[in-house]
Amino acid sequence: MKLRVWFVVLVCSMLAFSLVGCSSSATSSSDVVKLQGAGASFPAPLYMRWFKQYSGDHKNVEVDYQSVGSGSGVKSVIDHTVDFGASDAAMKPDEMARVQGGVQLFPMTAGSIVIAYNLKGVNLRLSRKAYSGIFLGKVKRWNAPEIVASNPGVSLPDLPVNVVVRADSSGTTFVFSKHLSAISDEFDKSVGANTMPNWPVGTKSKGNEGVTAAIMTTPGSIGYIEYGYASSGKVPMATLENKSGKYVAPTTASAQAALASAELPDNMIVWASDPQSAEAYPIVTYTWLICYKKYPDKRKQQAIQELVKYGLTAGQKDAESLGYVPLPATVVARATAALQNITSD
């Protein structure tokens, strides 16, 4: 009899402990703030590292980021289907006006957009005339005079140039086409700056990831991607002629020289479409996180503010190792001050 009583007590105790454990787990789960973001593929490797590190250090915050392209990121912000977006093309005034309560943009990092290619054993230099001509569909073979002229002594193959462009609405495309519009009147008039232009040439792939893969697997290919993707994939990058006529490779120093020519205004949006400096790599951009100015509850507002602050401060140490350009101190200071513009209901 005593054994039966002891067994009943033991079972009840275990059941009570189990219920307390479940209750504690449920409470813990309800305390977690979940942040959903979506947008640009350009900064995705850096953002993924930041968000993983931040969530690891702050168990009460979970961040999920989807690399779907800048255009989709902006649309998601307008549709209120995310807690934050990301875009290399920032946002247009009419897009901002469609967001009830307004948005606050933060430049989070910067980087070079490179012209990557697949030609074995060739260290390629491209003049402004050559690379604008390639993306206009007018320079069609690798041994064309426009390419040969900048590569004396280099054996260039008699192969067709296989151009790869983005298939999705892309901030990387916007920055690249904005640069081409700045250096070529013909490109400006016939194609223009757009997140999804009507390219006169090229096969299409989705995301920086897709374009990188297409270039790597197809000899004779050329396309535009963010520097980090080319660097991590060991894809050759062309040295480009800048505005001063100097041929410059994409490096942290040459990107910083380009950014130095663009002063950040109050709305945090600035472009260096064709930088003046002789030391500047010609295609460099900031990329932005897009936050709402008002969140539905205090906990989510505070989580967003702290996450952005982490990226602007401690997170900057990760930028260069992943192929991005750390923000200038003046930009960090201005962006950090703008965190006070985020409030809650």
C-alpha positions in Angstrom: 0.0 0.0 0.0 2.8 2.4 0.9 4.6 1.6 -2.3 1.4 2.5 -4.3 1.0 5.8 -2.4 4.7 6.6 -3.0 4.3 5.9 -6.8 1.2 8.1 -7.0 3.1 11.0 -5.2 6.0 10.5 -7.6 3.9 10.6 -10.7 2.0 13.7 -9.5 5.2 15.5 -8.6 6.6 14.7 -12.1 3.4 16.0 -13.7 3.5 19.2 -11.7 7.2 19.7 -12.6 6.3 19.2 -16.3 3.5 21.7 -16.2 5.7 24.3 -14.4 8.4 23.7 -17.0 5.9 24.2 -19.9 4.5 27.3 -18.3 8.0 28.7 -17.8 8.8 27.9 -21.5 5.6 29.5 -22.7 6.4 32.7 -20.7 9.9 32.7 -22.1 8.7 32.4 -25.6 6.2 35.2 -25.2 9.0 37.5 -24.0 10.9 37.1 -27.3 10.6 40.0 -29.7 10.6 38.8 -33.3 11.8 41.1 -36.0 11.2 40.3 -39.7 13.2 42.1 -42.4 13.5 41.8 -46.1 15.3 43.5 -49.0 18.7 44.0 -50.6 21.0 41.1 -51.5 23.9 43.5 -51.7 24.5 43.7 -47.9 22.9 40.3 -47.0 26.1 38.5 -46.0 26.9 41.3 -43.5 23.4 41.6 -42.2 23.2 37.9 -41.7 26.3 37.9 -39.6 25.1 40.9 -37.6 21.7 39.5 -36.9 23.0 36.1 -35.9 25.5 37.7 -33.5 23.0 40.1 -32.1 20.4 37.4 -31.5 23.1 35.2 -29.9 23.9 38.0 -27.4 20.3 39.0 -26.9 18.2 35.9 -26.3 15.0 37.9 -26.1 15.4 39.1 -29.8 15.0 37.0 -32.9 15.8 38.5 -36.3 14.8 36.9 -39.6 16.1 38.6 -42.8 15.1 37.5 -46.3 17.5 38.5 -49.2 14.8 39.2 -51.9 16.2 42.3 -53.6 15.8 46.0 -52.9 12.6 46.4 -54.8 10.8 43.7 -52.8 12.2 45.2 -49.6 10.7 48.6 -50.4 7.4 47.1 -51.3 7.3 45.1 -48.1 7.8 48.2 -46.1 5.0 50.0 -48.0 2.7 47.0 -47.5 3.7 46.8 -43.7 4.5 43.1 -44.1 8.0 43.5 -42.4 9.4 45.3 -39.4 12.2 46.7 -41.5 13.4 46.7 -45.1 16.7 47.1 -46.8 17.5 48.8 -50.1 20.6 49.9 -52.1 18.3 52.3 -54.0 17.1 53.9 -50.8 13.5 55.1 -51.3 11.9 57.6 -53.6 9.9 60.4 -52.1 6.6 59.1 -53.5 7.4 55.7 -52.0 8.0 57.2 -48.6 4.8 59.2 -48.8 2.9 55.9 -49.1 4.1 54.7 -45.6 1.7 55.8 -42.9 3.7 57.4 -40.1 6.8 57.8 -42.2 10.1 56.0 -42.5 13.6 56.6 -41.3 16.5 55.4 -43.5 19.9 54.5 -42.0 23.1 54.1 -44.2 24.5 50.9 -42.6 27.5 50.1 -44.8 28.9 50.8 -48.2 30.5 48.8 -50.9 31.8 48.7 -54.5 29.8 47.3 -57.4 32.3 45.4 -59.5 32.3 44.2 -63.1 33.1 40.5 -62.7 34.0 38.2 -65.6 35.0 34.7 -66.6 38.1 34.8 -68.8 40.8 32.4 -67.9 44.2 33.9 -67.3 43.1 37.5 -68.2 43.6 40.5 -65.9 41.1 42.8 -67.5 41.0 46.6 -67.7 37.9 48.3 -69.1 37.6 51.9 -70.3 34.4 53.8 -69.7 33.6 53.5 -73.4 34.2 49.7 -73.3 32.1 48.8 -70.3 29.2 51.1 -71.1 29.3 49.7 -74.7 29.2 46.2 -73.3 26.0 46.9 -71.4 24.5 48.7 -74.3 25.0 45.6 -76.4 27.4 47.4 -78.8 30.7 45.7 -77.7 29.9 42.1 -78.6 33.2 40.2 -78.7 36.1 40.0 -76.2 38.6 41.0 -78.9 36.6 44.1 -79.9 38.8 47.2 -80.4 37.2 49.0 -77.4 38.5 46.2 -75.1 41.8 45.6 -76.8 42.8 49.3 -76.6 42.9 49.1 -72.7 44.7 45.8 -72.6 47.9 46.1 -74.6 49.8 42.8 -74.8 46.9 40.8 -73.5 45.7 37.8 -75.5 41.9 38.3 -75.6 39.8 35.4 -77.0 37.6 35.7 -80.1 34.5 34.8 -78.1 31.1 36.5 -77.8 30.6 38.6 -74.6 27.9 36.9 -72.6 26.3 39.7 -70.5 24.5 38.7 -67.3 22.1 41.2 -65.6 19.6 41.0 -62.7 16.2 39.5 -63.2 14.7 41.1 -60.1 14.0 44.7 -59.0 17.4 45.5 -57.6 19.2 48.3 -55.8 22.5 47.0 -57.2 21.1 47.5 -60.6 19.8 51.0 -59.8 23.3 52.1 -58.6 25.0 50.4 -61.6 22.6 51.9 -64.2 22.8 55.3 -62.5 26.6 55.2 -62.9 26.3 54.1 -66.6 23.8 57.0 -67.1 26.3 59.4 -65.6 29.1 58.3 -68.0 27.2 57.7 -71.2 24.6 60.0 -72.7 23.5 57.2 -74.9 22.8 54.9 -72.0 21.1 57.6 -70.1 18.7 58.3 -73.0 18.1 54.7 -74.1 18.1 52.8 -70.8 18.4 55.1 -67.9 18.7 54.6 -64.1 16.2 52.1 -62.8 15.9 49.2 -60.4 14.7 47.0 -63.3 15.7 48.6 -66.6 14.9 47.3 -70.0 18.4 46.0 -70.8 19.2 45.9 -74.5 21.4 42.8 -73.9 21.9 40.1 -71.4 20.7 36.9 -69.8 19.0 37.3 -66.5 19.7 35.9 -63.0 18.1 36.6 -59.7 20.0 38.4 -56.9 23.7 39.0 -56.5 23.9 35.3 -55.7 22.4 34.3 -59.1 24.5 36.6 -61.2 27.7 35.5 -59.4 26.8 31.8 -60.1 26.0 32.5 -63.7 29.3 34.2 -64.3 31.3 31.5 -62.5 29.7 28.7 -64.6 29.8 30.3 -68.0 33.1 31.1 -69.7 33.0 34.4 -71.6 30.5 35.9 -69.2 30.5 39.4 -67.6 28.1 41.0 -65.1 27.8 43.4 -62.2 27.8 42.2 -58.6 28.7 43.5 -55.1 32.4 43.2 -54.3 31.9 40.7 -51.5 30.3 38.2 -53.7 33.1 38.4 -56.2 35.7 38.2 -53.5 34.3 35.3 -51.7 33.6 33.4 -54.9 37.1 34.3 -56.3 35.5 35.7 -59.4 37.9 38.0 -61.4 37.0 41.7 -61.2 37.9 44.3 -63.9 40.0 47.3 -63.2 37.9 50.3 -64.4 38.7 53.7 -65.8 37.4 56.5 -63.5 36.4 60.1 -64.3 40.0 61.3 -64.1 41.1 58.7 -66.7 42.9 56.5 -64.2 42.4 52.8 -64.0 41.4 51.8 -60.4 40.8 48.4 -58.8 38.1 47.9 -56.2 39.6 48.2 -52.7 38.6 49.6 -49.4 40.8 52.7 -50.0 39.5 53.4 -53.5 35.9 53.0 -52.2 36.5 55.4 -49.3 38.0 57.9 -51.8 34.7 57.7 -53.8 32.5 58.2 -50.7 34.5 61.2 -49.5 33.1 63.1 -52.5 29.5 62.7 -51.3 28.3 64.6 -48.3 25.4 63.0 -46.4 22.3 65.2 -46.3 19.6 65.3 -43.6 17.5 62.5 -45.3 20.6 60.3 -45.3 20.4 59.6 -49.0 23.4 60.5 -51.2 24.9 59.1 -54.4 28.5 59.1 -55.7 27.5 58.2 -59.3 30.8 59.3 -60.9 33.3 60.4 -58.2 35.9 63.1 -59.0 38.9 61.8 -57.1 41.7 60.3 -59.1 42.0 57.6 -56.4 38.3 56.7 -56.5 36.9 53.4 -57.8 34.0 54.7 -60.0 31.0 52.5 -58.7 30.5 52.8 -55.0 27.3 53.1 -52.9 25.9 53.2 -49.4 23.1 50.8 -48.6 20.2 51.5 -46.3 18.1 49.9 -43.7 14.5 51.2 -43.8 12.7 51.5 -40.4 9.2 52.9 -39.6 9.2 56.0 -37.6 6.4 54.5 -35.4 6.1 51.0 -34.1 3.0 49.4 -32.5 4.6 48.7 -29.2 7.5 49.9 -27.1 9.4 46.6 -27.0 9.6 46.3 -30.8 10.6 50.0 -31.1 13.5 49.5 -28.5 14.6 46.2 -30.2 14.8 48.0 -33.6 16.7 50.9 -32.2 19.2 48.6 -30.4 19.7 46.4 -33.4 20.4 49.4 -35.7 22.7 50.9 -33.1 24.6 47.6 -33.0 25.1 47.6 -36.7 26.3 51.2 -36.8 28.8 50.7 -34.0 30.1 47.2 -33.0 28.9 45.7 -36.3 31.2 47.9 -38.3 34.2 45.8 -37.4 32.8 42.9 -39.5 32.4 45.0 -42.7 35.8 44.9 -44.3 36.4 41.2 -43.8 33.2 40.5 -45.8 34.2 43.0 -48.6 32.2 46.0 -47.4 33.4 49.5 -46.5 33.2 50.6 -42.9 31.2 53.8 -42.5 33.0 57.1 -41.9 32.8 58.3 -38.3 30.8 61.3 -39.3 28.2 59.1 -41.0 27.9 56.8 -37.9 27.4 59.9 -35.7 24.6 61.3 -37.9 22.9 58.0 -38.3 23.0 57.2 -34.6 21.5 60.6 -33.8 18.6 59.8 -36.1 17.6 56.8 -33.9 15.6 59.2 -31.8 13.2 59.6 -34.7 11.9 56.1 -34.1 9.0 56.0 -31.6 6.1 53.8 -30.5 2.3 54.2 -30.1 
